[in-house]
Amino acid sequence: MAANRTSIHGQWSSRWIFVLAATGSAVGLGNIWRFPYITAEHGGGAFVLIYLVCIILVGLPIMMSEIMLGRRGRRSPIHAMEVLAEEEGRSRHWRLVGVLGVFAGFFILTFYSIVAGWTLAYILRTVSGVFNGASAQETQDIFNALVSDPERLLAWHTIFMIMTVSVVSRGVKQGLEQAVRYLMPALFVLLLFLVGYSATTSGFSEAVSYLFKPDFSQIGPSTVLVALGQAFFSLSLGMGAIMTYGSYLSERASIPGTTAYIGVMDTGVALLAGLAIFPIMFSFGLQPEEGGPGLIFMILPIAFGQMSYGSILAFIFFTLLMFAAWTSALSILEPITAWLVEKTGYTRMKAAICSGFVAWLLGLGSLLSLNLWSEVKLFGMTFFSLMEHLSVNIMLPVGGLLISVFAAWCMSRSSSFAELKLSNNAYLAWKVAAMFIAPAGVILILLQEVFGFLG
Ligand code: PHE
């Protein structure tokens, strides 16, 4: 039975816009900044293979569950969980899944906006040509000069937050939809252009075998868990972003079909980002393993600085990264804003400004922890790493676990069957994945986080 509710925030104009928006959420710093360096840290091809398995077995079933809960509840995550729990005769406490998501969203934004700010700063630097002929020491100095200057970071963090709030404040149709309609195609074109360039470099074939020829000797037990965590973060699962976007999805759109598109596009962009970045590094004899989180900000500019038209390519690259971060940040702020509108009756503008302001304020903690407060540690971590660790490694997996438990164990067969509209066999496959495989995978990541039992 369909639930026949409507969202007060409106609906996507088409299923394609939903796919674009959800892909915009999924494709972000996680794909272009994080995926390449953790792939490099875990030995390339074998990691990529395990990552793909995690996407299919854990990520996609949870994504289907999230979209389903959103569309059926037709509200922001806290209220959607409340309505659905009541409808299914379950405890009202299921709303805590949504509450957790709101907190996770704030925590993610605190560091996301800072790193996105770096991409803005780098766009400007590429235009000024500072990377031309720069040595490894020089690119490192450029990065450190940015990170250790609170005033500059503050300016970029503020600009990025204003960009995000200004889109979210316009609402689903006028804001989110208009942004993804232009930014996502631009992002794909820029990315394809870069891959096209990389394909002409001498390092391309080395990069292809690096990414696609698995070398299992490089794999340890913890690799699986890192891959699972990355699958989670990259698909934007566990905090209600995709649930919120699902609440604006038309009744007629197929959830499994759209999930498949989003999964393919998110994974495709991560792989293409690898195919854009690694050939350039290999061509210039740079080792990706050495980059770590600074891979993109410190190592890649060395290569850009040595090639002809390097400034233009670097400009394209950081613009691409900024677009990707922007469309993801929209989806992190949207659930909180939608909830505030539902809860208080604020206008969207007021709600977006309030939630953006809180995220901005918390972001100051991350910002200062990179410089003035770098010695202040909580649980042995700076504020920046604490926020990143808590949200990505703990809150998202817990959120995802609860979402899939609710969808698979607490919802009646008739409700989930009506939403997913799968054949009997496909429904069974989803059910097994959402009931057992996904929760087991997530519990493993959490145990690893808490006890570090795999070292
Ligand atoms: N998926 C985004 C990325 O890859 C990050 C994100 C996480 C967005 C959670 C929304 C919710 O960068």
Residues whose N, C-alpha, C, O or C-beta is under 5 A from the ligand:
A	BS01	LIG	S25 A26 V27 G28 L29 G30 N31 F233 S234 L235 S236 L237 A241 S328 S331 I332
